[in-house]
């Protein structure tokens, strides 16, 4: 089982995983999502990123970046807990 924790400001990420991440071999780190500011309506939104290059823009908008990051964390933690098989497919 894996667990991801992202600091409220989005600057620090901690990934906890049963397997030893320091095992020999190359590691690969990929971005699962990001928060973008939308000038047209002046709101922050979460965009999930996928291995095929596609992006899912969540329609829920936030006045503060902090609110969008909290929403982003919730989305990713829920996916990790409830649908762990989909996490692997995100990164190809």
C-alpha positions as CSV (number, residue, x, y, z in Angstrom):
1,X,0.0,0.0,0.0
2,X,1.2,3.5,-0.8
3,X,0.4,6.8,0.7
4,X,1.1,10.3,-0.5
5,X,1.1,13.4,1.6
6,X,1.5,16.9,0.1
7,X,2.2,19.9,2.3
8,X,-0.5,22.6,2.3
9,X,1.6,24.9,0.2
10,X,2.2,22.2,-2.3
11,X,6.0,22.6,-2.0
12,X,6.8,19.3,-0.2
13,X,5.7,15.8,-1.2
14,X,6.1,12.7,0.8
15,X,5.5,9.3,-0.7
16,X,5.2,6.3,1.6
17,X,5.3,2.9,0.0
18,X,5.8,-0.6,1.3
19,X,8.6,-1.4,-1.1
20,X,12.0,0.1,-0.4
21,X,12.2,3.1,-2.8
22,X,16.0,3.2,-2.3
23,X,16.4,-0.2,-3.9
24,X,18.9,-0.5,-6.7
25,X,17.9,0.7,-10.1
26,X,16.7,3.9,-11.7
27,X,13.8,5.8,-10.2
28,X,11.2,7.7,-12.2
29,X,9.2,10.6,-10.8
30,X,6.3,12.0,-12.7
31,X,3.8,14.8,-12.1
32,X,0.3,13.5,-11.4
33,X,-1.4,16.9,-11.4
34,X,-1.0,20.6,-11.1
35,X,-3.0,23.6,-10.1
36,X,-3.5,26.3,-12.8
37,X,-4.9,29.8,-12.5
38,X,-7.6,30.6,-15.0
39,X,-7.6,34.2,-15.9
40,X,-11.0,34.1,-17.7
41,X,-12.9,33.5,-14.4
42,X,-10.1,34.3,-11.9
43,X,-10.2,30.9,-10.3
44,X,-7.6,28.2,-9.5
45,X,-8.4,24.7,-10.9
46,X,-6.8,21.2,-10.6
47,X,-5.6,19.5,-13.7
48,X,-4.8,15.7,-13.6
49,X,-2.1,14.5,-15.9
50,X,-2.0,11.1,-17.6
51,X,0.6,9.0,-19.3
52,X,-0.8,9.5,-22.8
53,X,-0.3,13.3,-22.5
54,X,-4.0,14.0,-21.8
55,X,-5.1,16.3,-19.0
56,X,-8.4,16.4,-17.1
57,X,-9.4,19.8,-15.9
58,X,-11.6,19.7,-12.8
59,X,-14.5,22.2,-13.1
60,X,-14.4,23.0,-9.4
61,X,-12.8,26.4,-9.1
62,X,-11.2,28.1,-6.1
63,X,-10.5,31.7,-5.2
64,X,-7.3,30.7,-3.4
65,X,-4.5,28.5,-4.6
66,X,-4.5,26.9,-1.1
67,X,-8.1,25.8,-1.6
68,X,-7.2,24.2,-5.0
69,X,-4.2,22.4,-3.5
70,X,-6.3,21.0,-0.7
71,X,-8.8,19.7,-3.3
72,X,-5.9,18.3,-5.4
73,X,-4.6,16.4,-2.4
74,X,-8.1,15.0,-1.7
75,X,-8.5,13.8,-5.3
76,X,-5.1,12.1,-5.4
77,X,-5.4,10.5,-1.9
78,X,-8.9,9.2,-2.7
79,X,-7.7,7.7,-5.9
80,X,-4.7,6.1,-4.2
81,X,-6.8,4.6,-1.5
82,X,-9.9,3.5,-3.5
83,X,-8.5,2.8,-6.9
84,X,-4.8,2.0,-6.6
85,X,-4.7,0.2,-9.9
86,X,-5.6,3.5,-11.7
87,X,-2.6,5.3,-10.2
88,X,-0.2,3.1,-12.1
89,X,-2.1,3.7,-15.4
90,X,-1.7,7.4,-14.9
91,X,2.0,7.1,-15.4
92,X,2.3,4.5,-18.1
